[in-house]
Amino acid sequence: MPIYLWKGRTPSGSIESGEIVATNPTEVHRILRERKVVPTSVRSKPKEITLPFLKGRVSSRDISVFTRQFSVMINAGLPLIKCLDIQVQQVQSEKFKEILRGLISSVEGGSTLADALRKYKDTFGDLYINMVEAGEKGGSLASILARLAEYLEKADEIKRKIKGAMIYPAMILLVAILAVAVLLLFVIPTFSQMYAGIGSQLPGATRMVIALSNFLKKNIVFIVGILVGLAIAVRYYYRTEQGHLQIDRFIIKVPIFGTLIKKQAISRFSRTLSTLIASGVNILDALEITSGTTGNKVVENAILRSRTSIAQGESIAEPLSKEKAIFPPMVVQMITVGEQTGGLDEMLAKVADFYDDEVDQAVENLMSALEPVVLLFLAVIIGGMVVAMYLPIFKLASQFTA
């Protein structure tokens, strides 16, 4: 639908402007009259020439900031359309701007905010939509948005910490691979030509490094092709139901990293379920939504199995206690206490806080452990190759001195 730029005078006498998604200028005038604004100018917005890949994507950080600002404006008493209008001018992502204009158009057409959000489920997700729907039905949209903003901010913080922990070793490993590749492809061949005229046999370590260099030079295209093909194959396999489950099961069993992933999944489960229950979403819907936010298929399946048992009349803690590989006894005990005292959402929030701290500590321990390991790896691999190539020179020097 076309976008129109408007200017108009409000009942207080001030001049305001904004954008409206509408079918024609007549509809824009109608919408403005409903807002009690006297239009002074309505014109089509000039089309912007943008390439699809330059529009970017809507990140979790974008949604988090939008939700926080949205909750503040709703709490201040601003009309819903006005809040969305302001946000269109605030956000930087072109894709997000288009989504917000679509929300405005749907709400102006009579849809609820939750129904409008459902058209962009891939961007906002079930958790967001169901909480907004609960807030609209209960007349507490501002408080629900504030709770949702807090949830998104904490989830984003944990994600940033884990990414930060992975970036350092990943960068060091990349530098190591590039350094080894440069040595094998460019430096070692120079030494190989230099040693070609030596009559005596080269040391075993030197011959091995030269052979590795020759192999890499002859097969570099083939090796890169295999690696790229393998990466694509794993990616497509991960998109299948069986592949997703198998890879996630492997990840969760990897020493150190697997424990970190499991703690993060428990933290997400606890905080998401706590937020949904506190927002008035029924437990079965809350568990179904929560299962898709854990980030691991093994944990998701465990939650869904528990949901089936709960639907048949069991308590929440009872089926979770059977999933001992995923949910530790402490989590189950806290949930049991929460059910018995009627403060399940508070107990789940405490579990989430505890595991957030556990993730923080695990990230710090991981960083401390990885740094010396990575440095040792660099020293052994690169240093070993350099020493291997200088061994013939040391051998010749010892023969001359003898």
N, C-alpha and C positions, 0 to 999 in steps of 0.2 A: 504493500500500500504506500501511496505517496506521503511525504513528510512536508508539513507546512510550518513556516516561521510566523509567529504572531506577536503583535504588541497590543496592549490594551490597558484601560484604566479600571482599577479595582474600586469597590465601594468606598474605600478610605481615601480615594483620590490619587493614589500613587500609580506610576506607570510600571507595568511589568511586561516581560517577554518570555517566550519559550518555544517549544516545538510540540506539535500534535500530529499523530498519525491518523489520517482520515481519508475517506474516498474522494472528497471534493471540498472546496472552500465553504460551501453552504453548511456542511457538517461541522467544520471548524467553528463557524459562527454559532451554531447551535450548542456545541460543547462549551464555548466560552460564555454564552448566555446562562447556561446551567450553573457555571461557576460564578455567576454574577459579575462577569468582566465585560466591559464595553470595548469591543475590538476597534482599534484604530488602524491596524495594518495586518493583512493576511497575504502571504505569498509563498509560492512553492520553494522548498529548499533546493538550492543547486546540487546536482548530482556530483558526488566526489568520485574521481577515478582512482580506485584502489585495487590492487591485485589481491586475490584471495589469500595468498600466503602471507601478505603483509597485515591482514586484519588481526592476526594473533589468535589467542585462545583466551577463554575465561579461566583464570587460575583460581585455586582455592583461596589465595590471598585476596584477590579481587572480590570474591563473594563474601569473605570475612569482613573486609572493610565496608562494603556496601551494606551488609546486615547490621553492623554496629551503627553506622550513620542513619540507616533507615529506622532502627529502633529508637534512636534519640529524637528524630523528627516526629515519629508517630506519638511518642511519649509527650512531646511538646504540644500536641494537639493539631498539627498540620494535617490537612486532608490527604488521603492516600495518593490521589493523582498528583497533587502538588509535590509530595515527597519523591515520587518517581520522576517527575519532571526535573527536579533539582538534581537527582542522581544521574540523569542522562547527561547533564552538563558537567558532572563531577568526574565520572569514570573516564579512563584513558583508552581502554580497549574498544575498538570499533565494533567487534562482535558483541560485546556486552551492551554497548549503546543500542544496537539493533534489537537485542533481546528485551531491554527495558522499554523500548518504543512499542514492541509487540505486547508487553504486559499492559502498558497504558491503553493501547487500543482495545485489548480484551476487557479490561476493567471498565472502560468507558462504554463498552458494548453490553455491560450488565453482568459479566462474569465475576465470581469471587476471586480474590487474589490467589487462593490455592488452586482453583481451576485454571487460572491464567498461567500459573507456574508449571502446571502439568504439561503444557505444550512445550516446555523446555526442560523436560525431566532429565535429559542427559547432562544438563548444566547444573541443575540444583539438586537432583536426587530425591529419593523417597523420604529420607529423613527430614529434609528441609520442608518438603511439600506437606507432609503429614503434621508436622509441628505448626506450620502456618495455619493449616485447616483447623487444628485443635484450638489455636489462639483466636481465630475468627469466630468459631462456634461458641467459645467460652467468653468472648468479649475481653480477652486479655492479650491482644496481638502485640502490644508494646512490650509486655513482660516476657512473652514467648520469644520475640525477636531478640531481646536482650540476652536471654538464656541461650538461644541458638548462637548468637554472636560469640558469647563466652566459650561455648563448646567448640566452635570453628577455630577460634583463636588458639585454644589449648591444643587442638588437634594439629593445627598448622605449626605450632611451636615444636611439638614432638617430632613432626615430619622434618622440619628444618634441622633439628639436632641430629637426627639419624643420617640425613643426607650429608650434613657437615662432617660426621664421623667417617662416612664412606669416601668423601671427596679426597681427603689427604692420602690414604693408602692407594686409592685409584690413580691419583696423579703421579705418585711416586712409582707405581707399577708401570704406568704408561711411559714415564721418562726412562725407566730401566729398559723396557722393551725397545724404545727408540734408540737408546744408547747401544744396546747389544746389536740391533739391526745395522746401525751405522758402522760399528766395528767390523761386523761380519761382511758387509757389502762393500765397504770402501777402504778400511784400514788394513784388515787382514790380507786382502789380495796384494797390497803393496809389499808387505812382509814376505808373502809367498813368492813373489817375483824375485825379491832380494835373496831369498834362501835357495832359489832354483839352481844356482851355480855351485852350491856347497857340495863337496864330494861326500862327506860323512852323512850318516843317517840322522835325520832330525829326531829330537826327543818325542816320545809317544804323545804327550800332551799337546805339543805343537802340531803334530800330524793330525790329531783329532780335531783341533780348532780349524786348521786349513781345510780339512775334509768337510766340516760343517759349513764353512764359508762357501766352498765350491758348490755344495748341494743347494744352499740357499740361493745363490746367484742363478743357478740353472732352473730352479723350480719356484722362484718367488711369485710369479703370476699364478701358478697352480695352487700354491699354499694359500695365497690371499683369497683365491676363488673358493677353496674349500672352507676357509674360516667364515667368509661371507655367507656361503650357502648353508653352513651349519647354524649360523646365527638366525637366518631366515627360517630354517626348518624348525628350530627350537621355538621361535616366536609363533609360528603357525600352530605348532603342536600345543603350545600353552593356551591358545585360544579355544582348543577343544575341551570338552568336559573332562575327559579322562586325562589329557595332558596337563590341564590346569591342576587337577588333584594330585597327580604324580609328582609334578615339579614342586608344588607347595609342600607336599609331604617330605620330599628330599630337603627342601630349604629349612624346614622346621627341625630337622635332625642334624643339621650341620653344627659342629661344635662352635660355641661362643655366639656366632651369628644366629643360629637357630633359637637359642635361648632369648636373645634380644628380640627377634621377630615375635616369639610367643608372648613375651611380656608386653610388647606393643599391642598385640592383638587383644590380650585380656584388658588392657587399659582402654582401648577403643570400645570393646564390648561393654564394659562397666559404665563408661561415661555416656555412651550413646543410649543405653537402656535406661540409665538414671535420668537423662534429659527427657526422653520420651515419656517415661512414667510420670515425671513431675509435670509434664505438659498436658497430661490427661489422655494420652494415647493408650488404648487397651493393651494388655500384656501380650496377647497373641500377635497383634499387628506390630507391636514394638519389637518382639523377638524376630519376626520376619524381616523387618527393616534393619535391625541391628546385625543380623547374620551377614548382610551384604556390605557392611562397613568395616569388617575386621581386617580385610586385606589378605586373608589366607583361606583357601578352600577347605582345608582340614578343620579349622576352627568353625567356619561357616556351616559345614555339615554337622558338626557336633551340636551347634546351637539349634539347627533345624530338627535334629533328632529329639532334642530336649523339648522343643516346641510341640512336637507331636504328642509326647507324653503328657505335657501340661494341658493340652487340649482335651485329653482323656480324663482329666481330673486330678493329676498329681500336682504337688507343690513345685515351685520353681527350683528349689535347691535339690530336690530328690533326683531328677534326671541328670542334673549337672554333676552330681556326685559320682555318677557312673562314667563320666568322661574324665577319668583321672589323668589321662595323658595330656589333657588340655587345661583343665581347671584344677589348680591346687586346692588342698583341703581348706586353707585359709579363706579363699574366695567363697567356697561353698558355705563355710561356717558364718561368714559375714552376711551372706544372702539369707541364710536361715534365720539369723537374728533380726534382719530387716523385715522379713515376712512376719515373724512373731510379734514384733513391736509396731508394725504398721509404718515403718520408716524405711522401706526398701530403697527408695530413690536416694536417701541420704547415705545409706550404707554402701550403695553402689558408687556413689560419688567419692566416698572415702577409699574404696578399693581402687578406683581410678587414680586418685591422688597418690596412693601408695605405689602403684605400678608406674606412674609417671616418674616418681623419684627413683624407682628401680631402673627404669630405662635410662634416666640421666646418669646414674652411677655406672650402669653397664656400658654406656657410651664412653664415659671417662676411662673406665678400665680398658676398654677396647683400644682407645687411642694410645694409652700408656703401653699396652702390650704390643701393638702393631708397629710403633715407631722403631724400637730396636730390631724387631724381626725384619722389617723392610730394609733398614740400613745394613743389616748383616747380609741380607740377600744381595743387595747391590754390591757390597764389598766382595762377597764370594764369587759371584758371576762375572762382574766386570773386571775385578782385580785378578781373578783366576785366568781370564782370557789374556789380559795384558802380560802377566807373568809367563804364561805359556808361550807367547810370541817372543819374549826376550830370553827364553832358556837357551836357544842356540848361540846367542851372543855371549851369554855367561859361559857356555861350554867352550867356545872358541877362545875367550879371554883366559880361561883356566889352562888351556893347552899352550898358549903363548907364554904364560907366566911359568909353566912347568919347564 
